[in-house]
Structure formats: C-alpha cells, structure tokens
Amino acid sequence: MSDAMTWVALFGLGVVTVITRGFFMISDQPLPMPGWLRELLKVAPLAALAAVVAPEIFMTQGQLITTWQDARWPGALAATGYYFWRRDILGTILVGMAVMLPLKLGLGW
C-alpha cells in the first residue's frame, strides 16, 4: 500500500468516526426510537459477549470440539455456576480460570 493510500484510508476512517460519534449531536431534538428497538439495545452487550465467548468454548481452529477432555468446558461450567450463585463477574473469571488452568497445564487437556 502506498503512502497516499494509507493517508486516504486514515482520512476516511477519521471521517467515518466523526460522523458516527457526532450523529447524536447533529439534531436539536432527541431522535424518536421505537420501544422494540430500545428493548433490543438493552440486550445487545449480552449478545455481543455471547458471540465472542461461545465459539471460544465450543470450537477449536474452526471445528467443533468432539472430546469431553477439553479444559474449557469444565471451566465454563464452573464459572457459570459461580456466576448464578454469587452474581460476581470478577469471581466468575477467577473460578473459570482456577478450574481451567490446572486441567490444561497439569493434565494436558
């Protein structure tokens, strides 16, 4: 890629960023939003998190995991159980890692 194309790409990315971030400040009045869209936006972070985490738990190198001897499954189950018990995100991460690391490093799963 030439220097000119790099600058064009950077300028284009800057313009897109300014437009998308400033979109809500352009109008003097609040933009009307349907109730169904407002409800969908409430669960968007959870959907994005599931879209990132689920493939990491159930797939390896683009293929579904076919063996039960994978350290990610017990770690995910323990973390899920801890979350529903205590509702603590940091503890959920720590419990999941505390189960997964010994299985991965100790047993070679």
N, C-alpha and C positions, 0 to 999 in steps of 0.2 A: 504494500500500500504506500503510495507516495505521500509526501508531506502535505500537499494540497488536499488530498482525500482525507487525511487524518484531521485537518482543520475543518473541513466541511462536515465530517461526522461529529466532531466536538461541538461545532456551532449548532448543528441540527439537534443534538441531544440537549444542549442548553435551552434552545427554543422550546422543545417539547416539555422539558422540565418546568420552565417558567409558565407556560400555558396551562399545564395540568395542575400545578400548585396554585396558580393565581386564578383559576377558573371560578372558585367560590367567592372571590373578592371583586369580580367584574360587575356583578349586578348589585344594585342598591337594595333590592328586596330579596328575602330568602327564596330560594328555588323551591317550588312545590315538589313534594316527594310522596308518592303513594304509600299507603300503610304497608302493603305487602313488600315493597322494596325496603322499607325501614326494618321490617322483621327479618328479611334475608340478610341485611347488613349486620345484624346482631350476631348471626352465626357464621359469618364469613371468616373470622380469625380461626375458629374451630375447624372449619372445613379446610382451610389452608394448612393448618397444623397436621390434620389427618392425611392430607395429600402428600405431605413431606415425610411423615413418620411411617405410615403403613407400608410403602414399598421397601423401606429400610428394614422392617421387621419380617416381612413375608417373602422378600426376593433377595437374591444374590447374583450379581452380574447379569441382570435381566431375566433370570429364570426363577420360577417359584421354588422355594425350599421344600425338598421332599423328605428330609430326615427330621426326626424329633431331636436329634443331638445337635442342636444349634443354640448357642448361649443366648441369643436374642429373645427366643420365645419365653424361657423361664424368667428372664429379666423383665420383659414386658408384662408378663402376668403378675409378677411380684410388685412391680411399680404401679400397675393398675389397681391391684388390691389395696396397696398402701394409700393411693390417692382416694379411693372411695371410703377408706377407714378414717383418714385424717384431713383430707382436703388441703394438702400442703404440697406445693409444687417443688420446692427445693428438696423436701424429704422424698418425694416421688422419684426425682432424678437420682438421689443418693442410694435409695433402696434398689432401683433398677441396676445401677452400676455395681453395687455391692453384690448382687446376685450374678450379674453377667461376667464380671472380671475374673472371679475365681474359676468359673466354668471355662472361660476362654483361655486364660493363662495357665491354670492348674491342670485341667483335664484336656485341654487342646481342642475343645469343641469349636 
